[in-house]
Amino acid sequence: MTEHLTWTHGGHTIEISAPEMGELVDLAGFDVERVRGVWRCRFDDRVMELEEGVSDPALVVRRIVEGGERPDDSFVWWMDAVRTDREPRERELAARVQQLFDAHWNTRVCRGMWSGPDSDGLDLDPDRKQLTVTGLPMMLHPGRWRLTLELIEGALSDLPGLHVDIMAPGDQVMNSLDDPVEVSDRRISWEFERPNLVFALMIRRTADCVSRPARLAMPISVQPLDPPPGA
């Protein structure tokens, strides 16, 4: 639901659904007893904004009451689970967590840059005098990272002055990506290192202009080259 609302929390890695968490809990040796949603946001094909309708008492009651039975239509949910005699299936659990991370991470770090998973790219308009695209806050663990941009249409030469920064609140540049490790007509990659865990980071892409129509593949790839501490 956070994806549908274009909502973010600067300390979150990925956000998963109740059924996905149910899988992880089962692999860890627990049985799910109850799942409850809080604050219904999705009504069939319509997604209401987080605070939409709060001045309407009837709608507020409906969003509260109906959310309980619809965890994946709600802004947040909680799960009650109890330990069983089953041994945790540690390898399967670790593999499933990695699968979920791989499936959701790039979408998570690019939230706010484009319309979301229903689209495969971002159109870059040549009428812009300057291109600036910034995502919403996320976190990066210590270690080395690789960030890759790829164009579906156009060429990198259509984006003169292309530059990527990893930003912190207050317009503070934490990593300025200057020297690419891979460049082709449509693809460019940089590697950078985070010396420590930082929350509420944002990816900012700029270019002097867009000289011809181009389409940027989304989500962009932001992949760890080192495992997180303790993994």
N, C-alpha and C positions, 0 to 999 in steps of 0.2 A: 504493500500500500504506500510505503514511503516513496517508491519509484513513481507511482501514479500521481502523487501529490507534489512531486519534485521537491521533496522535503529531505533534509539531511541533518546528521549529527556528526560533528567533527571528530568524535572519538570512535565512531563505528567502522568496522571493517566491512563485512557483508551483512545484509539483513535477509533472513530466510523465512519461508512460510511455515505455518504450523505443521503441515504434513512432512515437510523436510526435517523439522526438528523432531517430529515423532520418530522418523527413521533413526536419527542419531541417538535418541534416548533408548530406543529398542536395542540398538547395537551396543550401547553402554551397559545393558543389563537391567534396564528399568521398564516398568509398565506404565503407560499413560492412564491416569485416572480421570482427568478432566482438562479440557481446554476452553478458555473463556476469552472472548474478544472484548475490547473496550473502545467505544466511540465509533459507531458504524460510519464509514465514509463512502463505500460503494453501494449504489442502489441500481442493480441490473447493469446497464451500460453507462450509467452516469456516476462520476466520482465527484463528491462534494468536497470543497475546500475544508481545511481543518476546522476553522471557526465559522464556517458558513451557517447561517440560520440560528446563531446563538441567541438572537433576540426573540425567537419564536419558541415559546415554552413547549408547545406540542411537538415540534421537530426535535428539540433538545431531548425530551423524554424518549422519543422514538429512537434517536441515534444511540442513546444510552442502553435502552432495554433490548433493542434488536441486535446490538453489537455482540451481546453475550453468546448467542448461538451462531455467530458468523465471524469467527476469528480472522479469516483471511480477507474479509470485507471491512475490517476494523483497523484503526490506526495502530493499536498495539494489542497484544494478547498475552496471556500467561498460561502456563502448563503446570499441572500437578502430576507428579510421577513418583512411583515407589520402587525401591530396590527389590529385586527378585533374587532367587538362587542361581540364576543364569550367570555364567561367567561373561564378562565383557568381551566382545569380539574386537580386540584392539586393532588388528590390522585392517579389518573391514571398516571400522569406525574412522581410522585415520585416512583411509582411501576415500571414503564417502565425504569427509570434511574437505579433502583436497578437491574432489570433483565439484562440490558446491562453490568453493572458492574460485576455481577456474571458470565456472559458469557465470558467476555474479560479480566478480571483482572489477573487471574493466567497466562494466555498466555502472557500478557504484562510484568509481573515481571520476567518471565522466558525467555524472548527474548534473543537470543544469546546462550542459553544453548544447544539447539537441533534444528533440522531442521524445527520445527514449527508445526502448527495444523494438517498437513497431516500425522504426525507420533504420535503414542501413547507412545513412550518411547525412552530412550537413552541407547544404548548398552555400557556396561562397560567392557573394554578389559582386560583380566587377564595378558597380556604382559606388561602393564604399571607398572613401579616401584612405581609410586605415582599417585594418582588421584587428579586432580584439575579441577573443572568445575565452571566457573564464568559467571553470566548473565551480561546484559547491564544495564546502569544506569536507575533508576526509583525513585519515591518518596514514602515516608511513612508518614502518618499523625500521630500526637501524639496519644498515647493510647496503649492498649495491642494488641498483634498480636499472631497468632498461625501459625507455619510453620510445614508442614508435608511432609515427604518423604515416598514413598511406592515402593517396588520392585515388578515388574511383574514376574521376574524370579530371582532365587538365593535367598540368605538370607543375612540379615544384618551382620552376622558373616563372610561373604565373603569380607566385607569391613572393615578390622581392622583399628582402629584409625579414624573412620568416624567423621567428625566435620563440623559444619556450622558456618560461620561468616557473619554478615551484615557489609559491607565495605563501606567506603567513599573514594573519590579520594585521592591519595597519600598513598594508602595502609593502611589507618587508619581503625582500627576495631571499629565499633560503638556498635555492640552487638555480644558477643561471646556466642553461644548457647551450654551450657555445660551440663545442667541437664534436660533430657527429661521428659515430663509429661506423655508420653505413649510410650511403647516399646513392640513390638512383633517380630516374626521371620522376617517379611517383612515390618513392618511399624514402624515409629518412629516420634514423635511430640515433638516440643519445644514451649514454650511460652516466649515472651519477650516484653519489653515495650520501646516505644520511648517517651521520655519526651517532645520532640518538633518536629515540622515539619522539615524534612531534605530532600533535593533534591539530585539527582545523587548518590543514594545508589545502591549497587550491592550485590547479594547473591553469596557467595563463598562456595563451598563444597569441602572438601579435605578428603583423606583417605591415610593411609600409603601405601596401595597397593590394588589390586583387586585379591584375591586369587583364585577365580573361576569365570567363566562367569556369569554376572548378567545383568539385564535390569531394569532400573529405570523408573517408570511411569512418564510421562510428560503430561502437565505441573505439577510441584509440587504445592501444595496448600499453599498459604500465605493469611490467612484470618484475617480481623480485628475482635477483640472481643469487641471493643468499637466503637461507631459511630464517624465519624469525627467531629471536633468542628463545631458548628453551624447547624448540621444536625437535 
